[in-house]
Structures are given as C-alpha cells and as structure tokens.
Amino acid sequence: MKSIIIIISIISITYNLHSQNNIEDILKEVEINNTTLSALRSSVEAQKLGNKTGNYLQNPEVEFHYLWSNPNSIGNRTDISIKQSFDFPTAYGYRNQISDIKNKQADLEYKKQRRELLLKVRIVCLDLIYTNSLKVEYATRLEHAKSVADSYSSKYDIGDCNILEYNKAQLNLFNISNELETIEIERVALLSELACLNGGKLIDFDVEKFPWIQLPQNFEQWYIVAESNNPLLAWLRQEIELSHKQIKYSKAMSLPKIDAGYMSERIVGEQFQGIVVGLSIPLWENKNTVKYAKGNTIAYESIWEDQKMQYFNHLRKLHSKAVGLQKSTNDYRNNLILFNSSELLGKALEKGQISLIEYIYELSMYYKNKDKLLDLELELNKIVAELNQTM
C-alpha cells in the first residue's frame, strides 16, 4: 500500500498533476491536448484542399513549330498555336458542388471520430468515479476490520477467544486490505489511461459520486434530435446527395468538349493567322458512368435506410435498458438505507449475541449489496453516456 502511494506521488511530480472535479472540463481539456484529434484536424484540412483540386480549367496548350525547307529556296516555315480546352460549362458547377459535399463529409468524419474518442474519455472518467467510490467504501470497511481485529487480538492475549476466531479476524482484515490495494492499482491505471488520452498530461480525477441522471421521457421525440445529430447518418445523407450530383456531373461530362485558340503560320512572303475551334465528341470514354452513378445512389439510399433503422433500434434498446437499470438502482439504494443492519451487527458482536463468523458473513452480505449498487450505477451511467453522445 505504501509503495503504491509513493508511485502516485512520483507520477504527480513528473507530470505536473492537477485535479479536475468535472467530467465536462476534462472533455474540453482532452479535446485540446489529444494528439489523435490534432492529427485528424490537420488531415481534414489537407483533405479539404485536396477536394478543391482539379476543379479548374485544364492547362492551356502552346505549340511552336519550326520547319526547315527542302529545297532551301522555298524558305523555312514557322507555326505558333495556343489552345484551351473546355468541358461543357455545367460540369464546372457540378464539380464545385461535389467538392463542397466532400468537404462537409470530411468535417462529419472528424465529428464522428471526435465523439467516439470523447465517449472513451467519459467512460474512463466513470470508471474512475467507480474506483474512487470503492476506495472510500473499502477504506471505511478497513477501519471496521482493524477495529474488530484489534479487539480479537486483545481478547486472544487474555484468553477470551480461541485461535480460530483470532485468525478469522486477521484474515478478514487482510482480505479487505488486499482489496483496497487492488482498487488503488486499478485507479492508478485509469489515471494513466486518462493521461494518454490527454496528450500525456496527467489529471487527478477524485470525484466519488456519479452525476445526476435525467433520462428522456418521450423517446420518439428525443430520437428525432439524436438522428439529426448523428454524424454517420449525416455522412450517408451527404453521400446520397453526392451521388445525385455525380449523376448530373456524369451527364455533363458526356456532352461535347470544346477546344478554342489561336494559330499562326508563317512562310517566306506569306503569313496566315486566325482562330482554332475544335469539338471532342465523347462516344466511348464516359460509357456507363451515368449508370454507375445511378446505381451508387440507389445503393446508398438503401444503406441509409438500413443504418437509420439499426440506429433507432439500438438507441431504443439502450433507453429501455437505462430505464430498467435506473429503477433497479433506486430500489437497491432505498433498500440498503431501509435494511442497514451494520450498526446492529456490531452491537450484537460486542454483546456476544452472535459469533465472529456470523458477524463477518452477515456484514459481507451487506457489503455485497453495496458493491452491487455501485455496479448498477456504473452500468447505468455508461449507457446514459452513450445515449448522451448522440446529442
């Protein structure tokens, strides 16, 4: 136990440890310091620039010809040609619209990964609250076990109890002490995980109570807001819109391309110059592109409907489970208050009305129910954290 405390002290000095008492504040700090999110932001900006490339006119073509004559008396010939190619005008508009949609999708992808990472941070914080609560609870149990062990040690010294009762009291103290050390080890590991998520900066999160929970009463109305905020569904909606634009763009690219420019031809004593106009008829190059774009649109519409249905069912299942867990948690909490016999057990042990084995057994049943309550609170809060992630 002492070694664990020393380790925590060293970590505190090394990482400039500071305390946070609010999960939302930790989420804000992680969003600033997390290296994954920082890399994702840079990637999104680069991707946006990439989506904007290729939206402009093709490069102009310049040709220069210098031809030697044979026989020399004819004179040399010089040709100059400047030419610019144009897609059909509507293609440029659709191309810009497609790049705008892809930029929105890049933002949505970042939003999706950001929410997943922040949910992970919230889960770590909830696990820390759980271990902090256990630490406080087992510290209290350890004091009770010490008191009992000291009492039976004194009794054993004067011959007022046998070796079996003495050993039982000492073993009970050892078990609780060992559990407390295990909890502290887990707490240190969770703090280390939180530090990794926070860019290597350690946060001492010592909250012992789970946050107050308010579940949505009308699930259907709440779901409408959750669906509109879901980045995956929003990404798919953008993909469907992108497919529609791709159809129009493919049709525009199936229209003739235009070449326009200037040409000059000069020979001895003569010069010709004027405009050059050409037409490229796409007979084979873009074959099946429109059919492919239409097929993509139908596919993404089906995927969107499927994802929306799965998302609705998943959230409804989580909401129903949360409602049931909240009821169980409240029932457990009320019954523990109502049927708390820990003080009565202590008095009965002092008066010799029950044996030490009976005392430890009955008290362990009460402790088991308190642990169960913490387990229920943790499970409930994790489900609510996933529900709240959608808002």
C-alpha positions as CSV (number, residue, x, y, z in Angstrom):
1,M,0.0,0.0,0.0
2,K,2.8,2.4,0.9
3,S,4.6,1.6,-2.4
4,I,1.5,2.5,-4.4
5,I,1.2,5.8,-2.6
6,I,4.9,6.5,-3.4
7,I,4.3,5.7,-7.1
8,I,1.4,8.1,-7.3
9,S,3.5,10.9,-5.7
10,I,6.3,10.4,-8.2
11,I,3.8,10.4,-11.1
12,S,2.3,13.6,-9.7
13,I,5.6,15.4,-9.7
14,T,6.7,14.1,-13.1
15,Y,3.5,15.0,-15.0
16,N,2.5,18.2,-13.2
17,L,-0.6,16.6,-11.8
18,H,-3.6,18.8,-11.3
19,S,-7.1,18.0,-10.1
20,Q,-10.4,18.2,-12.1
21,N,-13.8,17.8,-10.5
22,N,-16.0,17.9,-13.6
23,I,-16.2,15.4,-16.5
24,E,-17.1,18.2,-18.9
25,D,-14.0,20.2,-18.0
26,I,-11.9,17.0,-18.7
27,L,-13.5,16.5,-22.1
28,K,-12.7,20.1,-23.0
29,E,-9.1,19.7,-21.9
30,V,-8.7,16.3,-23.8
31,E,-10.1,17.9,-26.9
32,I,-7.3,20.4,-26.8
33,N,-4.4,18.1,-25.8
34,N,-5.3,14.8,-27.6
35,T,-2.8,14.1,-30.3
36,T,-5.1,11.9,-32.3
37,L,-7.7,14.7,-32.6
38,S,-4.9,17.1,-33.5
39,A,-3.7,14.8,-36.3
40,L,-7.3,14.4,-37.5
41,R,-7.8,18.2,-37.7
42,S,-4.7,18.5,-39.8
43,S,-5.8,15.6,-42.0
44,V,-9.2,17.1,-42.6
45,E,-7.7,20.5,-43.6
46,A,-5.4,18.7,-46.1
47,Q,-8.4,16.6,-47.4
48,K,-10.4,19.8,-48.0
49,L,-7.7,21.3,-50.0
50,G,-7.4,18.1,-52.0
51,N,-11.1,18.1,-52.7
52,K,-10.8,21.5,-54.2
53,T,-8.0,20.5,-56.7
54,G,-9.0,19.6,-60.2
55,N,-12.0,22.0,-60.2
56,Y,-10.4,24.5,-62.6
57,L,-9.8,24.7,-66.4
58,Q,-7.3,22.4,-68.0
59,N,-3.9,23.8,-68.7
60,P,-3.6,25.7,-72.0
61,E,-1.5,24.1,-74.7
62,V,1.1,26.1,-76.6
63,E,2.9,24.7,-79.6
64,F,5.7,26.1,-81.7
65,H,6.8,24.5,-85.0
66,Y,9.9,25.5,-86.9
67,L,10.2,23.5,-90.1
68,W,13.3,23.6,-92.4
69,S,12.5,23.6,-96.1
70,N,14.0,21.4,-98.8
71,P,15.0,22.8,-101.2
72,N,16.3,25.8,-99.3
73,S,14.9,28.3,-101.8
74,I,11.3,27.6,-100.6
75,G,12.1,29.2,-97.2
76,N,11.5,27.9,-93.6
77,R,8.1,27.6,-92.0
78,T,7.1,28.8,-88.5
79,D,3.9,27.7,-86.8
80,I,2.5,29.0,-83.4
81,S,-0.5,27.5,-81.8
82,I,-2.3,28.4,-78.5
83,K,-5.2,26.3,-77.5
84,Q,-7.6,26.0,-74.4
85,S,-9.9,23.0,-73.8
86,F,-13.3,23.5,-72.0
87,D,-15.6,20.9,-70.6
88,F,-19.3,21.6,-71.0
89,P,-20.0,24.7,-68.8
90,T,-22.4,22.9,-66.4
91,A,-19.7,20.4,-65.5
92,Y,-17.7,23.1,-63.6
93,G,-20.7,23.9,-61.4
94,Y,-21.3,20.3,-60.5
95,R,-17.6,19.8,-59.9
96,N,-17.6,22.6,-57.3
97,Q,-20.8,21.3,-55.7
98,I,-19.2,17.8,-55.4
99,S,-16.1,19.2,-53.7
100,D,-18.3,21.1,-51.2
101,I,-20.1,18.0,-50.3
102,K,-16.9,16.1,-49.8
103,N,-15.6,18.8,-47.5
104,K,-18.8,18.5,-45.4
105,Q,-18.2,14.8,-45.3
106,A,-14.6,15.4,-44.1
107,D,-16.0,17.5,-41.2
108,L,-18.6,14.8,-40.4
109,E,-15.9,12.1,-40.3
110,Y,-13.9,14.2,-37.8
111,K,-17.0,14.8,-35.8
112,K,-17.7,11.1,-35.7
113,Q,-14.2,10.2,-34.5
114,R,-14.2,13.1,-32.0
115,R,-17.4,11.8,-30.4
116,E,-16.1,8.3,-30.2
117,L,-12.9,9.4,-28.5
118,L,-14.7,11.7,-26.1
119,L,-17.1,8.9,-25.2
120,K,-14.0,6.8,-24.4
121,V,-12.8,9.6,-22.1
122,R,-16.2,9.8,-20.4
123,I,-16.1,6.0,-19.9
124,V,-12.7,6.2,-18.3
125,C,-14.0,9.0,-16.0
126,L,-17.0,6.9,-15.0
127,D,-14.6,4.0,-14.2
128,L,-12.6,6.4,-12.1
129,I,-15.7,7.5,-10.2
130,Y,-16.5,3.9,-9.6
131,T,-13.0,3.1,-8.3
132,N,-13.0,6.3,-6.2
133,S,-16.3,5.3,-4.6
134,L,-14.9,1.8,-3.9
135,K,-11.8,3.2,-2.4
136,V,-13.8,5.3,0.0
137,E,-16.1,2.4,0.8
138,Y,-13.2,-0.1,1.4
139,A,-11.3,2.5,3.5
140,T,-14.3,2.5,5.8
141,R,-14.5,-1.2,5.8
142,L,-10.8,-1.4,6.6
143,E,-11.3,0.7,9.7
144,H,-14.1,-1.6,10.9
145,A,-11.9,-4.6,10.1
146,K,-9.0,-3.1,12.0
147,S,-11.2,-2.4,15.0
148,V,-12.5,-6.0,15.0
149,A,-9.0,-7.4,14.5
150,D,-7.6,-5.3,17.3
151,S,-10.4,-6.3,19.6
152,Y,-9.9,-10.0,19.0
153,S,-6.2,-9.6,19.3
154,S,-6.7,-8.2,22.8
155,K,-9.2,-10.9,23.6
156,Y,-6.7,-13.6,22.4
157,D,-4.0,-12.1,24.6
158,I,-6.1,-12.5,27.7
159,G,-7.5,-15.9,26.6
160,D,-11.0,-14.6,26.0
161,C,-11.2,-16.1,22.4
162,N,-9.7,-19.0,20.6
163,I,-7.1,-19.1,17.8
164,L,-9.7,-19.8,15.2
165,E,-11.6,-16.5,16.0
166,Y,-8.3,-14.6,16.2
167,N,-7.2,-16.0,12.8
168,K,-10.6,-15.2,11.2
169,A,-10.5,-11.6,12.3
170,Q,-6.9,-11.2,11.0
171,L,-7.8,-12.9,7.7
172,N,-10.8,-10.6,7.3
173,L,-8.5,-7.6,7.8
174,F,-6.0,-9.0,5.3
175,N,-8.7,-9.6,2.6
176,I,-10.1,-6.1,2.9
177,S,-6.6,-4.5,2.9
178,N,-5.7,-6.5,-0.2
179,E,-8.9,-5.4,-2.0
180,L,-8.1,-1.8,-1.2
181,E,-4.7,-2.2,-2.7
182,T,-6.2,-3.7,-5.8
183,I,-8.6,-0.8,-6.2
184,E,-5.7,1.6,-5.8
185,I,-3.8,-0.2,-8.6
186,E,-6.8,0.0,-10.9
187,R,-7.2,3.7,-10.1
188,V,-3.6,4.4,-11.0
189,A,-4.0,2.5,-14.3
190,L,-7.1,4.5,-15.1
191,L,-5.4,7.8,-14.4
192,S,-2.5,6.7,-16.7
193,E,-5.0,5.9,-19.4
194,L,-6.7,9.3,-19.0
195,A,-3.2,10.9,-19.2
196,C,-2.6,9.1,-22.5
197,L,-5.9,10.5,-23.9
198,N,-4.9,13.9,-22.6
199,G,-1.7,14.1,-24.6
200,G,0.5,12.8,-21.7
201,K,-0.8,15.3,-19.2
202,L,-2.0,13.6,-16.0
203,I,-5.2,14.6,-14.4
204,D,-6.1,13.7,-10.8
205,F,-9.8,13.0,-11.0
206,D,-11.1,12.3,-7.5
207,V,-14.9,12.6,-7.9
208,E,-16.7,9.9,-5.8
209,K,-20.3,10.4,-6.9
210,F,-21.9,9.6,-10.2
211,P,-23.5,12.5,-12.0
212,W,-27.2,13.1,-11.7
213,I,-29.1,11.3,-14.5
214,Q,-32.2,12.5,-16.3
215,L,-33.5,10.1,-19.0
216,P,-35.6,11.4,-21.9
217,Q,-39.3,10.8,-21.1
218,N,-40.5,10.8,-24.7
219,F,-38.1,8.6,-26.6
220,E,-39.5,9.2,-30.1
221,Q,-39.2,13.0,-29.8
222,W,-35.8,12.7,-28.3
223,Y,-34.7,10.3,-31.1
224,I,-35.6,12.9,-33.8
225,V,-32.9,15.2,-32.4
226,A,-30.5,12.4,-31.9
227,E,-30.9,11.3,-35.5
228,S,-30.3,14.8,-36.8
229,N,-27.0,15.0,-34.8
230,N,-25.7,11.6,-35.8
231,P,-22.6,12.1,-38.0
232,L,-22.7,8.7,-39.6
233,L,-26.3,9.3,-40.8
234,A,-25.4,12.8,-41.8
235,W,-22.4,11.5,-43.8
236,L,-24.7,9.0,-45.6
237,R,-27.2,11.8,-46.4
238,Q,-24.3,13.7,-47.9
239,E,-23.2,10.6,-49.8
240,I,-26.7,10.3,-51.3
241,E,-26.6,14.0,-52.3
242,L,-23.1,13.5,-53.7
243,S,-24.4,10.6,-55.8
244,H,-27.2,12.7,-57.3
245,K,-24.6,15.4,-58.1
246,Q,-22.4,12.7,-59.6
247,I,-25.2,11.7,-62.0
248,K,-25.6,15.2,-63.2
249,Y,-21.9,15.6,-63.5
250,S,-21.5,12.4,-65.5
251,K,-24.3,13.6,-67.9
252,A,-22.5,16.9,-68.3
253,M,-19.2,15.1,-69.0
254,S,-21.0,13.1,-71.7
255,L,-21.6,16.3,-73.6
256,P,-19.1,17.5,-76.2
257,K,-15.9,19.3,-75.1
258,I,-14.8,22.4,-76.8
259,D,-11.3,23.5,-77.9
260,A,-10.6,27.1,-78.8
261,G,-7.5,29.0,-79.5
262,Y,-5.2,31.0,-81.9
263,M,-2.9,29.7,-84.6
264,S,-0.3,31.5,-86.8
265,E,1.5,30.1,-89.8
266,R,4.4,32.0,-91.4
267,I,6.4,31.1,-94.5
268,V,8.6,33.3,-96.8
269,G,6.4,36.1,-98.1
270,E,3.2,34.7,-96.6
271,Q,1.5,34.7,-93.2
272,F,-1.7,33.0,-92.1
273,Q,-3.3,33.5,-88.6
274,G,-6.7,33.1,-87.0
275,I,-8.8,31.2,-84.5
276,V,-9.0,27.5,-84.0
277,V,-12.1,25.7,-82.8
278,G,-12.5,22.0,-82.1
279,L,-15.1,19.7,-80.8
280,S,-14.5,16.4,-78.9
281,I,-17.4,14.0,-79.0
282,P,-17.3,11.6,-76.1
283,L,-18.6,8.4,-77.7
284,W,-16.8,5.8,-75.6
285,E,-14.7,7.5,-72.8
286,N,-17.6,8.0,-70.4
287,K,-19.6,4.9,-71.2
288,N,-21.7,3.6,-68.3
289,T,-20.6,6.4,-65.9
290,V,-24.2,7.6,-65.6
291,K,-25.5,4.1,-64.9
292,Y,-22.7,3.6,-62.3
293,A,-23.7,6.9,-60.6
294,K,-27.4,5.9,-60.5
295,G,-26.5,2.5,-59.1
296,N,-24.4,4.2,-56.4
297,T,-27.3,6.4,-55.5
298,I,-29.8,3.5,-55.1
299,A,-27.2,1.6,-53.0
300,Y,-26.5,4.5,-50.6
301,E,-30.2,5.2,-50.2
302,S,-30.7,1.5,-49.1
303,I,-27.7,1.8,-46.8
304,W,-29.0,5.0,-45.2
305,E,-32.4,3.4,-44.5
306,D,-30.8,0.3,-43.0
307,Q,-28.4,2.4,-40.8
308,K,-31.3,4.6,-39.7
309,M,-33.3,1.5,-38.7
310,Q,-30.4,-0.1,-36.8
311,Y,-29.6,3.2,-35.1
312,F,-33.2,3.7,-33.9
313,N,-33.4,0.1,-32.6
314,H,-30.0,0.4,-30.9
315,L,-30.9,3.6,-29.1
316,R,-34.4,2.3,-28.1
317,K,-32.7,-0.8,-26.6
318,L,-30.3,1.4,-24.7
319,H,-33.1,3.7,-23.5
320,S,-35.2,0.7,-22.3
321,K,-32.2,-0.8,-20.5
322,A,-31.4,2.5,-18.9
323,V,-35.0,2.9,-17.6
324,G,-34.8,-0.6,-16.1
325,L,-31.4,0.0,-14.5
326,Q,-32.5,3.3,-13.1
327,K,-35.4,1.6,-11.3
328,S,-33.2,-1.2,-10.0
329,T,-30.6,1.3,-8.8
330,N,-33.2,3.3,-6.9
331,D,-34.7,0.2,-5.4
332,Y,-31.3,-1.0,-4.3
333,R,-30.4,2.3,-2.8
334,N,-33.7,2.6,-0.9
335,N,-33.5,-0.9,0.5
336,L,-29.9,-0.5,1.6
337,I,-30.9,2.5,3.6
338,L,-34.0,0.8,5.0
339,F,-32.3,-2.5,5.9
340,N,-28.9,-1.3,7.0
341,S,-28.0,-3.6,9.9
342,S,-24.3,-2.9,10.1
343,E,-24.5,-1.0,13.4
344,L,-26.8,-3.6,14.9
345,L,-24.4,-6.3,13.9
346,G,-21.5,-4.5,15.6
347,K,-23.5,-4.2,18.8
348,A,-24.6,-7.8,18.7
349,L,-21.0,-8.9,18.2
350,E,-19.8,-6.7,21.2
351,K,-22.5,-8.3,23.4
352,G,-21.7,-11.8,22.3
353,Q,-25.1,-12.4,20.8
354,I,-23.5,-13.6,17.5
355,S,-20.2,-15.2,16.7
356,L,-17.4,-13.5,14.7
357,I,-18.1,-15.8,11.8
358,E,-21.8,-14.8,11.8
359,Y,-20.8,-11.2,12.0
360,I,-18.4,-11.3,9.1
361,Y,-20.9,-13.4,7.0
362,E,-23.8,-11.0,7.6
363,L,-21.7,-7.9,7.1
364,S,-20.3,-9.4,3.9
365,M,-23.9,-9.8,2.6
366,Y,-24.5,-6.1,3.3
367,Y,-21.2,-5.2,1.6
368,K,-22.1,-7.4,-1.4
369,N,-25.3,-5.4,-1.9
370,K,-23.4,-2.1,-1.6
371,D,-21.0,-3.3,-4.3
372,K,-23.9,-4.4,-6.4
373,L,-25.4,-0.9,-6.1
374,L,-22.1,0.6,-7.4
375,D,-22.0,-1.9,-10.2
376,L,-25.6,-0.9,-11.2
377,E,-24.7,2.8,-11.1
378,L,-21.7,2.3,-13.2
379,E,-23.6,0.3,-15.9
380,L,-26.4,2.8,-15.9
381,N,-24.0,5.8,-16.3
382,K,-22.2,4.1,-19.1
383,I,-25.4,3.5,-21.0
384,V,-26.5,7.1,-20.4
385,A,-23.1,8.3,-21.6
386,E,-23.6,6.5,-24.9
387,L,-27.1,7.9,-25.2
388,N,-25.9,11.5,-24.4
389,Q,-23.1,11.0,-27.1
390,T,-25.9,11.4,-29.7
391,M,-26.9,14.8,-28.6
